[in-house]
Amino acid sequence: MIFASDLDQTLIYSVRSKGEIELEDMLPVELYEGRYISYMTKPALQKLTELAGMMAFVPVTTRIPEQYNRIFGIRETFNPPFVIVSNGGTVLKDGEVDQEWQSVVRGAVKQHCAGHTEIAELFAKISSSHWVKSNDLCDELFYSIVVERDRLPHEELESLRRQLAPLGWSYSLQGRKIYLVPEKVSKGAAIQYVKEKLGATYVYAAGDSLLDESLLLAADYALSPVHGELGRFYSEHPHIRFTEARGALASEELLAAILEHARRS
């Protein structure tokens, strides 16, 4: 069995996203420039430890490898043999880039998706310093754009979304970031690859954003924090269960549900 989970706002939380729980009731899990910036609740960490003892824990994130490596509370505590980073564009095996998957993904992107320079040119037509704070090409695969959310030009962005689809790219707004991602780069495809490598027959998965949807659809049992992009997009879903709790408490609820289901199974 596998537990494949998104990290940010699913298992780990910033001070801004943690919700009502007090910070002293949480444990730091990420260190950046000398300060802690992400946390887990103590019960969530205990439940995750129990789950990792029952099945393979596979962290799944849109972060690039360098950003994932900052999360010492996941990397050092669990030392997962497989980690999916860069939204599925890269798989780490024992901390090193899996070259087989690297070749598969980049070949598919080259064959089926428009080049990232073409996408950059489309975005540049609507971009403005009034609402764009930074724009980064991540892992030579996708764009991560930090924005002023209350200043977004929604009509222009919806037009961009429509232009991206026939070019094989997708658009996702998560918090203060816009992601422009080739459709051949997905967490769902990556977990299928890892599932085969581990010889697993059952996958539990958790994630909060539309970029996690492919991961959740590839799983046998899928959960999503109700506070996330998926929870706002769907009032209900035939395959995905949503938590009742919001913020960091949602991580405790979803981990408890998976533990209970795994014990029964």
Solvent accessible surface area in square Angstrom, and as a share of the most:
residue,aa,sasa,rsa
1,M,87,0.39
2,I,0,0.00
3,F,0,0.00
4,A,0,0.00
5,S,0,0.00
6,D,11,0.06
7,L,0,0.00
8,D,53,0.27
9,Q,73,0.32
10,T,0,0.00
11,L,0,0.00
12,I,1,0.01
13,Y,3,0.01
14,S,43,0.28
15,V,84,0.48
16,R,189,0.69
17,S,27,0.18
18,K,27,0.12
19,G,43,0.41
20,E,168,0.76
21,I,25,0.13
22,E,98,0.44
23,L,63,0.31
24,E,128,0.58
25,D,68,0.35
26,M,9,0.04
27,L,64,0.32
28,P,46,0.29
29,V,2,0.01
30,E,0,0.00
31,L,82,0.41
32,Y,81,0.31
33,E,140,0.63
34,G,69,0.66
35,R,149,0.54
36,Y,107,0.41
37,I,38,0.19
38,S,6,0.04
39,Y,23,0.09
40,M,0,0.00
41,T,0,0.00
42,K,86,0.36
43,P,50,0.31
44,A,0,0.00
45,L,36,0.18
46,Q,128,0.57
47,K,53,0.22
48,L,0,0.00
49,T,74,0.43
50,E,77,0.35
51,L,1,0.00
52,A,34,0.26
53,G,71,0.68
54,M,70,0.31
55,M,15,0.07
56,A,29,0.22
57,F,9,0.04
58,V,2,0.01
59,P,0,0.00
60,V,0,0.00
61,T,2,0.01
62,T,19,0.11
63,R,33,0.12
64,I,39,0.20
65,P,25,0.16
66,E,116,0.52
67,Q,56,0.25
68,Y,5,0.02
69,N,65,0.34
70,R,68,0.25
71,I,0,0.00
72,F,54,0.23
73,G,6,0.06
74,I,0,0.00
75,R,86,0.31
76,E,112,0.50
77,T,80,0.46
78,F,33,0.14
79,N,118,0.60
80,P,11,0.07
81,P,62,0.39
82,F,10,0.04
83,V,7,0.04
84,I,0,0.00
85,V,0,0.00
86,S,0,0.00
87,N,3,0.01
88,G,0,0.00
89,G,0,0.00
90,T,2,0.01
91,V,0,0.00
92,L,8,0.04
93,K,97,0.41
94,D,106,0.55
95,G,56,0.54
96,E,124,0.56
97,V,54,0.31
98,D,16,0.08
99,Q,127,0.56
100,E,96,0.43
101,W,18,0.06
102,Q,38,0.17
103,S,79,0.51
104,V,79,0.46
105,V,3,0.01
106,R,63,0.23
107,G,39,0.38
108,A,26,0.20
109,V,22,0.13
110,K,178,0.76
111,Q,139,0.62
112,H,104,0.46
113,C,15,0.09
114,A,19,0.15
115,G,45,0.43
116,H,56,0.25
117,T,87,0.50
118,E,77,0.34
119,I,0,0.00
120,A,36,0.28
121,E,113,0.51
122,L,30,0.15
123,F,3,0.01
124,A,68,0.53
125,K,162,0.69
126,I,39,0.20
127,S,43,0.28
128,S,46,0.29
129,S,111,0.71
130,H,108,0.48
131,W,9,0.03
132,V,22,0.13
133,K,123,0.52
134,S,45,0.29
135,N,68,0.35
136,D,79,0.41
137,L,58,0.29
138,C,14,0.08
139,D,44,0.23
140,E,122,0.55
141,L,8,0.04
142,F,1,0.00
143,Y,18,0.07
144,S,11,0.07
145,I,0,0.00
146,V,28,0.16
147,V,2,0.01
148,E,60,0.27
149,R,97,0.36
150,D,131,0.68
151,R,120,0.44
152,L,12,0.06
153,P,29,0.18
154,H,122,0.54
155,E,146,0.65
156,E,81,0.36
157,L,4,0.02
158,E,72,0.32
159,S,39,0.25
160,L,2,0.01
161,R,99,0.36
162,R,150,0.55
163,Q,77,0.34
164,L,1,0.00
165,A,59,0.46
166,P,111,0.70
167,L,47,0.24
168,G,12,0.11
169,W,4,0.01
170,S,41,0.27
171,Y,20,0.08
172,S,3,0.02
173,L,26,0.13
174,Q,43,0.19
175,G,33,0.32
176,R,121,0.44
177,K,69,0.29
178,I,0,0.00
179,Y,23,0.09
180,L,1,0.00
181,V,3,0.02
182,P,0,0.00
183,E,94,0.42
184,K,88,0.37
185,V,4,0.02
186,S,24,0.15
187,K,2,0.01
188,G,6,0.06
189,A,44,0.34
190,A,0,0.00
191,I,1,0.01
192,Q,81,0.36
193,Y,21,0.08
194,V,0,0.00
195,K,45,0.19
196,E,136,0.61
197,K,93,0.39
198,L,65,0.32
199,G,60,0.58
200,A,18,0.14
201,T,117,0.68
202,Y,65,0.25
203,V,1,0.00
204,Y,0,0.00
205,A,0,0.00
206,A,0,0.00
207,G,0,0.00
208,D,13,0.07
209,S,2,0.02
210,L,43,0.21
211,L,20,0.10
212,D,1,0.00
213,E,33,0.15
214,S,39,0.25
215,L,0,0.00
216,L,0,0.00
217,L,92,0.46
218,A,25,0.19
219,A,6,0.05
220,D,64,0.33
221,Y,19,0.07
222,A,0,0.00
223,L,9,0.05
224,S,0,0.00
225,P,0,0.00
226,V,33,0.19
227,H,31,0.14
228,G,3,0.03
229,E,20,0.09
230,L,0,0.00
231,G,16,0.15
232,R,143,0.52
233,F,130,0.54
234,Y,55,0.21
235,S,120,0.77
236,E,140,0.63
237,H,31,0.14
238,P,141,0.88
239,H,57,0.25
240,I,5,0.02
241,R,117,0.43
242,F,49,0.20
243,T,6,0.03
244,E,160,0.72
245,A,29,0.22
246,R,153,0.56
247,G,6,0.06
248,A,0,0.00
249,L,76,0.38
250,A,0,0.00
251,S,0,0.00
252,E,32,0.15
253,E,59,0.26
254,L,0,0.00
255,L,0,0.00
256,A,39,0.31
257,A,30,0.23
258,I,0,0.00
259,L,5,0.03
260,E,97,0.43
261,H,34,0.15
262,A,7,0.05
263,R,143,0.52
264,R,165,0.60
265,S,101,0.65
